[in-house]
Every structure is written in structure tokens, then in C-alpha cells.
């Protein structure tokens, strides 16, 4: 048993939605803890409750009942303004659809959360450049997102998630819009970040993607089915050697 104070913890967490007068229980008395330095995947079929759980962990939604604690602080009853502050200071988000401004440079996209945090312009630029460099995008900082490949756009999104030095990164299906090569590259970046001590919670429906994490929580009908360490974890640095870059394939076809 881990004696640390959990980084994130939910206790008897429940969420009920009402649709056309019918109640739908998305989460049913879930108890779960995430610790500093962990890389956890949350898996489940559509309707399992994994996205609802992610939204609550990201302070984008509130539980119907139960508690949600971040570093020991119960945020379940926080106001909207308080939750917005928690999101900006403690949580870095990475989404399946990248959520970048298309006519804005990679650098400006990464700077955006720091503008909301009131960080001075010179420091914003310096930290954004460092974050882009850390995900392998040095020299691409002035490219607009619509000039970048899907994998590069997701790297920008990861850099943006890092700049406010969050407590945890929440990644919702981050490889869902990517080819297999780019997916392994992105999982490699997450593994590198995790080796540096950054905590990551990742939602995925792909079992092969979950193998790049250290722990897998499986949900079904709003209930935890299993919570186990990954027995045979994949190393993206090795797996990438088994894949061919998409542009190389195109050159071969030509």
C-alpha cells in the first residue's frame, strides 16, 4: 500500500445525468487514488464512465455526490471561479482534437494558458520556447497549427499543457486522431515526461496504447472492474523502430 498522500483522490464518487426525464448513472461510488510520478491509463468501452471521470478529474464537471481531492484539498464544492483557478494552475490538458487556434503560431498557442495566469510576456515566450523544445519542435515555433502534421499539432498541445508546470497532465484519447507512427512518438514523449517525474492520467480505448503506461484502471458501467500495474510495459524508444514514418511510405509508393 502506498503511504504517500495521493496527488488526486476520489472517494465514493458518483455522477448522475438526467436525459429526457430518465436518470443515467455514469459513475457509481468510485474510489480511486493517483500518486505523484504515476502514469495511469483509464480504459473502458463507450458509456463506461471514463470520460465523465476525466471531466471531474479535470474540474470540468462536478460529481453528484462523493469527494474529489487534489493534493489533499477537497475541490468538490468549489465555485466556478475557484475551479477555473485550479484548472489553470494545477492541470494540463491534452485532447484528441488538439484544440489549437489554427491561424495562430505554435508559440502563441503554447503561451495562451500563461496569458490567463498573468505571466509577463518575456517569461511567457521563454517558457513556451522551452516547452516546444522539450517536445521536439525547436525551429517550428512560428509555424501555424494548420501548417503542422497531426503528430506535430499534438506535440504543441503537450507543450501547452506543460507551460504552467501543472500538478498532473490529463490526456483524453491523445492518439485518437493519429497514425500508428505518430501515436508511438506521442507515447514516447509522455514516457519521457513521466521519467522526469511528471504525473499523467490518460484515457484510451486502445489496449496497445495502454501498454505504454504503468498502471491500467478499467471501467464498465461506471464501476471499476480492475486496477492493475502493466505487466509488460512497452518502451516507445524501442517500439518506434518497428514503424515506418508516413512520409517514407509515400516516397516508396511514388
Phi and psi in degrees as a GROMACS rama.xvg file:
@    title "Ramachandran Plot"
@    xaxis  label "Phi"
@    yaxis  label "Psi"
@TYPE xy
-80.8254  126.54  UNK-2
-89.1671  -5.73467  UNK-3
-68.3363  156.387  UNK-4
-72.0887  128.853  UNK-5
-60.3163  145.286  UNK-6
-69.2749  -49.2172  UNK-7
-127.373  141.132  UNK-8
-148.724  132.388  UNK-9
-117.483  138.033  UNK-10
-126.669  121.612  UNK-11
48.8921  41.5599  UNK-12
-75.6503  129.25  UNK-13
-134.921  146.121  UNK-14
-140.221  124.706  UNK-15
-122.385  130.206  UNK-16
-107.137  152.102  UNK-17
-116.723  117.337  UNK-18
-124.755  116.209  UNK-19
53.8775  40.6992  UNK-20
80.6306  1.07406  UNK-21
-109.125  132.575  UNK-22
-85.7079  134.889  UNK-23
-121.625  118.939  UNK-24
-89.5614  102.527  UNK-25
-79.6406  -34.9402  UNK-26
-132.949  139.437  UNK-27
-125.803  94.9766  UNK-28
50.0036  55.1548  UNK-29
-82.0713  133.64  UNK-30
-121.061  123.336  UNK-31
-158.657  140.752  UNK-32
-128.72  142.498  UNK-33
-123.145  136.673  UNK-34
-113.884  159.455  UNK-35
-54.6274  130.308  UNK-36
86.4022  -0.0698565  UNK-37
-80.376  154.1  UNK-38
-126.226  102.868  UNK-39
-115.787  136.925  UNK-40
-104.678  137.469  UNK-41
-110.363  120.286  UNK-42
-119.379  156.276  UNK-43
166.629  156.915  UNK-44
-72.1368  171.235  UNK-45
-57.5606  131.447  UNK-46
87.7521  5.25134  UNK-47
-76.8321  -21.1312  UNK-48
107.652  -0.353468  UNK-49
-66.4617  -39.5865  UNK-50
-69.8999  -37.5749  UNK-51
-61.5749  -43.8593  UNK-52
-61.6698  -42.8244  UNK-53
-62.2725  -41.1373  UNK-54
-63.7985  -37.2539  UNK-55
-71.4748  -42.4952  UNK-56
-60.5987  -33.8449  UNK-57
-86.8028  6.32444  UNK-58
59.2045  29.427  UNK-59
-94.2958  -11.1695  UNK-60
-149.239  163.185  UNK-61
-112.895  148.131  UNK-62
-73.4723  154.335  UNK-63
-73.1163  -37.3901  UNK-64
-153.799  166.288  UNK-65
96.6419  -178.634  UNK-66
-120.958  148.707  UNK-67
-130.013  119.187  UNK-68
-115.238  133.404  UNK-69
-113.932  116.727  UNK-70
50.2961  40.1203  UNK-71
88.0734  -9.76808  UNK-72
-94.5464  125.707  UNK-73
-77.6542  113.122  UNK-74
-101.487  5.61989  UNK-75
-57.8062  -33.7811  UNK-76
-107.867  14.4285  UNK-77
-63.9465  151.062  UNK-78
-73.1906  170.062  UNK-79
-60.5113  -40.7228  UNK-80
-66.3324  -39.9914  UNK-81
-65.0709  -40.8775  UNK-82
-66.02  -38.0239  UNK-83
-62.4928  -38.9516  UNK-84
-66.3549  -40.9199  UNK-85
-62.7862  -45.3394  UNK-86
-58.187  -43.0808  UNK-87
-73.059  -34.0627  UNK-88
-95.045  -30.3359  UNK-89
-115.463  -14.8399  UNK-90
-126.647  129.576  UNK-91
-107.197  126.807  UNK-92
-104.195  139.134  UNK-93
-130.598  123.01  UNK-94
-111.011  160.649  UNK-95
-59.3321  -40.107  UNK-96
-90.6162  12.4367  UNK-97
72.8743  -45.0561  UNK-98
56.8437  46.5503  UNK-99
-101.81  154.867  UNK-100
-81.0488  119.432  UNK-101
-68.0023  -33.649  UNK-102
-101.493  26.2045  UNK-103
-123.671  143.111  UNK-104
-65.9115  160.856  UNK-105
-56.9288  -42.3734  UNK-106
-60.4749  -46.462  UNK-107
-67.0142  -36.2877  UNK-108
-61.4647  -42.0522  UNK-109
-71.5574  -31.1536  UNK-110
-70.9783  -22.7525  UNK-111
-52.5691  -49.6038  UNK-112
-61.2048  -29.1876  UNK-113
-74.5655  -27.0583  UNK-114
-63.5755  -45.8277  UNK-115
-63.0864  -30.0649  UNK-116
-83.0138  -4.56213  UNK-117
76.6217  25.8548  UNK-118
-81.6139  135.266  UNK-119
-58.4564  151.881  UNK-120
-57.0787  -44.5959  UNK-121
-63.5641  -42.5581  UNK-122
-68.4573  -37.3088  UNK-123
-56.6139  -49.669  UNK-124
-63.9478  -42.297  UNK-125
-62.4628  -46.5379  UNK-126
-68.7033  -36.4026  UNK-127
-66.3978  -41.1041  UNK-128
-62.79  -42.7103  UNK-129
-63.0089  -41.6343  UNK-130
-65.6391  -41.9275  UNK-131
-64.5716  -39.2774  UNK-132
-62.4397  -38.9593  UNK-133
-67.5067  -21.2214  UNK-134
-106.016  14.9773  UNK-135
81.1589  26.435  UNK-136
-115.349  24.258  UNK-137
-62.122  131.019  UNK-138
93.943  -7.90668  UNK-139
-111.229  8.18314  UNK-140
-63.9859  -24.9576  UNK-141
-99.3785  3.43978  UNK-142
-75.4504  138.021  UNK-143
-73.2738  154.934  UNK-144
-61.3323  -30.7234  UNK-145
-76.5051  -0.323599  UNK-146
-101.666  3.49162  UNK-147
-111.705  152.511  UNK-148
-70.2797  168.826  UNK-149
-58.8029  -43.2353  UNK-150
-63.5063  -38.8127  UNK-151
-68.6425  -38.4463  UNK-152
-62.2506  -39.1615  UNK-153
-68.9342  -30.8039  UNK-154
-64.0131  -41.4617  UNK-155
-60.2192  -42.4981  UNK-156
-63.127  -37.6499  UNK-157
-67.3712  -42.7562  UNK-158
-59.2258  -42.541  UNK-159
-62.0581  -37.2732  UNK-160
-67.5766  -24.5826  UNK-161
-86.911  -26.3444  UNK-162
-64.0578  -29.1719  UNK-163
-89.1622  11.7225  UNK-164
51.2901  62.8874  UNK-165
-73.2128  163.184  UNK-166
-67.1396  -37.3796  UNK-167
-151.198  149.401  UNK-168
-103.199  128.397  UNK-169
-107.511  119.826  UNK-170
-118.068  116.579  UNK-171
-101.452  103.479  UNK-172
49.1262  52.5674  UNK-173
-66.4183  -16.5506  UNK-174
-105.654  5.60185  UNK-175
-61.37  -28.5533  UNK-176
-106.126  15.9526  UNK-177
-114.972  154.144  UNK-178
-72.1348  171.044  UNK-179
-63.6691  -38.0685  UNK-180
-64.9029  -49.2602  UNK-181
-63.7701  -33.7245  UNK-182
-61.4849  -44.7271  UNK-183
-65.7874  -39.4604  UNK-184
-58.6331  -45.9916  UNK-185
-65.1388  -41.2979  UNK-186
-65.8007  -31.0029  UNK-187
-64.0512  -40.0666  UNK-188
-63.8442  -44.5978  UNK-189
-61.1695  -41.3351  UNK-190
-63.5919  -40.6274  UNK-191
-61.706  -43.3725  UNK-192
-63.7197  -40.5857  UNK-193
-66.2127  -36  UNK-194
-62.1962  -26.0539  UNK-195
-85.0833  3.27123  UNK-196
98.5103  4.26588  UNK-197
-80.0812  130.534  UNK-198
-84.2558  136.519  UNK-199
-135.898  133.525  UNK-200
-119.74  123.563  UNK-201
-124.038  131.148  UNK-202
-95.8142  133.284  UNK-203
-155.433  152.158  UNK-204
-106.47  3.40427  UNK-205
-100.547  113.287  UNK-206
-58.8225  -34.5266  UNK-207
-69.1071  -31.3775  UNK-208
-70.854  -38.8334  UNK-209
-61.2686  -24.6993  UNK-210
-69.398  -11.1758  UNK-211
-86.7027  -8.56419  UNK-212
-95.3265  -179.15  UNK-213
-105.44  -15.2416  UNK-214
-149.676  139.623  UNK-215
-126.029  124.253  UNK-216
-106.384  124.305  UNK-217
-108.07  129.177  UNK-218
-111.966  149.181  UNK-219
-151.303  126.047  UNK-220
51.8778  39.1053  UNK-221
78.0015  10.1103  UNK-222
-123.724  143.653  UNK-223
-75.0834  119.959  UNK-224
-85.0735  -40.1181  UNK-225
-156.26  157.646  UNK-226
-148.146  99.1574  UNK-227
-138.321  151.723  UNK-228
-69.9973  153.346  UNK-229
-76.5284  121.578  UNK-230
-71.15  -42.4461  UNK-231
-126.856  80.9889  UNK-232
-69.7554  136.577  UNK-233
-87.3852  144.265  UNK-234
-104.633  115.349  UNK-235
-60.068  -29.1015  UNK-236
-64.3199  -29.3761  UNK-237
-89.5439  -40.3344  UNK-238
-65.8414  -32.0335  UNK-239
-62.2443  -25.8268  UNK-240
-68.2588  -18.2279  UNK-241
-89.2966  -4.64009  UNK-242
-112.765  154.371  UNK-243
-109.521  133.185  UNK-244
-57.9  137.76  UNK-245
-53.8353  -39.5062  UNK-246
-68.0565  -29.4028  UNK-247
-66.8006  -40.2775  UNK-248
-60.8221  -43.357  UNK-249
-61.0387  -40.5885  UNK-250
-64.9377  -37.7041  UNK-251
-65.9185  -41.5671  UNK-252
-61.7973  -40.3221  UNK-253
